[in-house]
Amino acid sequence: MILEDIFDYIQRMLKTFLLSFLMVILASAVTLAQEENQIEWTDVLRELGNSDLPGNSVWIQDKEIVFNELNNYWGLDDFLATELGHLIKDASGRFVFPNQLRLTNCVFIGDLELSDLVFSSVTIEDSKGEKIRVANSRIIQLRIEKSEISDLELIALSSFDVQILENQVELISLQRVTINGSISLGDNRVEEVFVEDSDFTLGKGLWFNIFSRTESIDPIDLTMDRNHFRGEGAIILNAHFLNLYVREDSIDVNLFFKASKAVDRFVMISNVFGSKVYFDYFLFSETRNELYWDQFSGGKIGYADQKGVYNADTLIENQDNVRFRNLISSYKALHNIFINRGDIQSANDCYNEMKELEGKWLKHQFEVNSTFANYFRWMLNRLLKHYTNHGTDPALAVVVSCIVIFIFAVLYIFFPSEWDQEHNESFRTGMRLLGTFSTKTNAEALQKVAGVGSIILINAITLSLNSFVTLGFGSIPTKGFARYLCIIEGFIGWFLLSIFTVALINQVLA
């Protein structure tokens, strides 16, 4: 029994020893594998800076990139000055790396920072990390694709082509960025995108593009503040936005909202548009829209489809009824927003421009098909423009009505009514007395002419006003041609006052 117990004890001890030994070997192997799989960020920079083949790509893949060695320096600048001082510097004192950098399937142990550097190309793909920060650098082509990052910050970056595609990232922030080419932010699973104080010169056929082809991607918050867009390209927003803010931007290129939607809030204020804005198939927020018409006035609303851009500027374009109506629908969508917000001034200005566009279209319709109906619709549009600003300005109607009344009153002076038979004789007598050389007689005659003339003018205005408002006379108190003038003025007054009433009710109800 004693020997058996001793033998069992020895077996257990051997098993424990072997198991411990195997665990040590395995841990050592894992540690060695990890060490082999890791690379210091400083080693990557050394390889970039010391390569004898400028222009070639330094490709790092399947590695964990750590940043421990930078702790031995006073930061990245100190490391570059100490280890890579032979590199050329640009006019701003930034180190110029001659090779392209490509990081594939890497894991960043720490924050990846590219500050005060110049690269021809940087590509980061299928990688993971906490933060990528590019600051005060010049990178001709920057591509970040299919990576998982908490934050992506591009600050004071100068570039020609930026592609940020299919990443999973919480925040994309662009501040004081200068792009002379194009930039695409597409299919990223991102919560917030900020583009602030940046300058974009978009080349021909190039764009600032935020798009989402995947329906499962959650809506994002997009803020565009105090940016300047110029060039021959375009801004294309083709995604679902939870909150969309476009504020104080100067946009001299076409801005396309293609199949986009603002789920919660849409704010577009204090922008200066030097080109057109296209709200094609854009779904505004159902309740929270804040925008004002003054930034769109002057024909800044356009329409585009598969055929191209439609601006209703030519005879051929105005024969396309479907595209014209789609353009009008963009105006009407904005008009409804202004009405719902109680912004009557913006609503009136938007509606006025929309009716001006319609007048242009009606003119082209008459030129193509010269029927009375087309002519009448065109002339009615012009009348409404000059009489009430298409129903948006009842005060203008009052002014025009007074002018019409006064014009007819002047005519009635030369065609006296029955009210002025005695006054006319007195007026003629006074005029004859003015021809005498007696100072006393001339003074009396002048006083008489002025008094009688005033009465004649008042009677003429009264007759004109009575005719215009069609209060009725019983019998018209004038004869000859003046009687027909009264009838014509009555018809004009009835027609114009009807329009005035509609315009007044429209503004009161609005």
Order of alpha helices (4+ residues) and beta strands (2+ residues): alpha-beta-alpha-beta-beta-alpha-beta-beta-beta-beta-beta-beta-beta-beta-beta-beta-beta-beta-beta-beta-beta-beta-beta-beta-beta-beta-beta-beta-beta-beta-beta-beta-alpha-alpha-alpha-alpha-alpha-alpha-alpha-alpha
